Amino acid sequence: MRYDTKIYFCKNGTSTYNSGTGDYDTADPVETEKMASVMDMNEETMKLLYGEIRQGSLMIQLQNHYDGVFDYIRIGEKNYMANLKRSLRTKQTLYVSEVQ
């Protein structure tokens, strides 16, 4: 198994009130880069997890655990939300689906 795909755990930036303009200024998202093995999810796993077949569902495997807080995962230009996280002794598996 090759851990050859860069994924980014993204945390949305905080919003602060700007009294000069009267609007909220949002900071850029904070991204943490990790290398992972990214694979398409098979139909059997999708039926067990979601009850239906969804396009854009992936299985991500990390060599080490990622315990940080994140809002979404970015792979390339697409954003994904984590539906299920399984932590084994040394590895971690994330089942994600594409955010529209």
Secondary structure as UniProt FT lines:
FT   STRAND          5..11
FT   STRAND          15..18
FT   TURN            19..22
FT   STRAND          23..26
FT   STRAND          30..40
FT   HELIX           43..50
FT   TURN            55..56
FT   STRAND          57..62
FT   STRAND          72..75
FT   TURN            76..77
FT   STRAND          78..87
FT   STRAND          92..98
//
